Amino acid sequence: MSGAALGIEIVVVFFLALFLLHRYGDFRKQQRMVLFGTLLAWYLCFLIVFILPLDVSTTIYKQCKIEHEEHVPAPSASPSAANHTSANASVTPTRSAPKPCYKPWSYIPDGIMPVFWRVVYWTSQCLTWLLLPFMQSYARSGGFSITGKIKTALIENAIYYGTYLLIFGSLLIYVAVHPEWHLSWYELQTIGITAANTWGLFLLVLLLGYGLVEIPRSYWNASRHGHLLIKTYFKASKLMTEKADAEENLEDVMEEVRKVSESIKYNHPLRKYIDTILRKCPVDYQEKMGRNMDDYEDFDDKQNTYPSEKSLVKLHKQVIYAVQRHNRTRVQWQILLQQAVHLEDVAKNETSSSHQFVHSFPSSEPASWFSRYVYTPTVEWYWECLLKRWFYRLLSVVLTLFSVAVVWSECTFFSTRPVLSLFAVFIQLAERDYNYLYIEMACFVTIFFLCTCVYSTVFRIRVFNYYYLASHHQTDAYSLQFSGMLFCRLTPPLCLNFLGLIHMDSAISHQQKEQTAYTSIMGSMRVLSFIANGFYIYYPMLIVILCIATYFSLGTRCLNLLGFQQFVGDSEMTSDLIDEGKELIRREKRKRQRIEDGENRRREWKERYGNPREDYTTRNRSSHEMKETSYSDTVTSSNNRQAKYSRSGSRAERDCIELLQDAEPLDFNADSLTDDPLDAESGRHAGGRYLSMSSSRSRIFDDV
């Protein structure tokens, strides 16, 4: 099994990162460079989290071998030496022989882990400080060529990279002026790593203090269906406002695109840029702009004023952002509506005496074998109305105990005698028996919980809609790369903090023990003793204050006072938004019910009367053959002329009857009337299409 565990985890972590990227990104629409950079950043961070427990178990085994070799006496060289040894043995008390060292099942041979950590760490640091900022600006740029996007990215990152060069140059000058400082390349490298980890630890404590309280509380609130439904109404009201704002912004941008498209004709040198912008617009807007475009008109430089290429680049950037935001809010509204309907169904089924879960809107797709034989309506009722609530409460209690253990250990991990850190106590108890499987599982669960608290906060935060991670393939390129930057900056200090909690970092615990390969790559923090003995020890205690502030929702209340709409139970604004969201959900449910009723009537119409077009065609074909047979018996010109007129008359009559029989029962819906400003200005419908033949663009989840 030597090295097999490392290879298996490398493959498993890759598919985990790929799955998360598929959930939040869009493989079909987003650029390959953006997807590759984000995947690589997430993959390297997850590798550090999953491989570190193997490094810990391997280090404990090496420490055991060192202690075992120290207890084995050296072979005697002469009889006098043997007599001297026996004399000393009679005086010195005998020590108990150490337990034999057992090689762990996941043992990694020497020389592999240092190279592995060096490659992973420096690749992630190059991504987060150099490549990803450049790729962010490149993906956000509205340039029409690769050269233009690279130029824009370099200009935007000039200050960013210039700051790095200024700090590094100042450090080199300071070292050169003081000859008593003989800093080697290794020490300069350690200073750089320490600076990066200090910045990451500063942000890590803020995110961890929020996640340690919010994650257990979120699962406890999830067990309260009434509270969860009220919060869903609140989210629906806020999301509807955001959705309406996104649609209004999209219409404004599309209006500007339409004006520019009409002013720049087909043979203008800038027309290729307009075509690129139009390809980024929604399909219905493309059709409207195409109908209003007269390609036969030539442009005249003397009569019209045309936008510059710089203004088109800005417009292109606005179109990309507006379309992405509109699609994201539309999909989020659909998902939130489904959640609200499901929670209302749960509230209705809780009082059901039949113990059969009934959905308000059954799925139109055929039921799978899992739903037919395993997850039956009875099983669904017991899970949704009874077991799920208690499962979430139990999970919340377990996570609360983990949070308390983390807060206690963060405040006491610097104490080695006695050992006060709970995680250090658990690891040392397992180390006595060399239970490597328990050590690895305890390390993995602890790191996974810390990463969940930190990463979930990263996935939840929003910065004025500029950075926002949304599932169901609705995250833009800028947010994906920003999350990759945060992961690469937070993961190394998080792992160092974990090694300090279990007393495996000698720079903090001040113990003469074998260092992990990961700690050796980080370098000795004794180069900057005021950081190793001060900031790294006392700053994590700030978690206590942050947890108290999060528990009492001080940040949420401050944002609510500043005018940002937050879910506060005793606020009048919150009550108004809840009532508004409840009315929005009720209105959307009525709209969906009308659509389903219309579909059911159409289905009943077809089942009752069949397909009248096919029946009439068959009937008409038989009558036409009978007429042709009767006409062939007479050869006079008058009869032929009469047959000709009768056939033409029957064809006109047939067309009329087909038009009448193709009619279906109408389901009047006021939303089918167009309210688009482009159609309102033109004052006419799409050319070449009847109203009955045009496809309705009214969707179920359009804005109210």
PyMOL commands that set and color helices and strands:
alter all, ss='L'
color gray80, all
select helices_A, chain A and resi 4-24+32-71+79-91+112-140+146-156+158-177+185-222+225-263+271-280+283-291+309-349+369-373+377-412+422-433+436-460+477-501+506-509+517-522+525-551+554-561+572-609+612-632+637-661+670-672+677-682
alter helices_A, ss='H'
color red, helices_A
deselect
rebuild
show_as cartoon
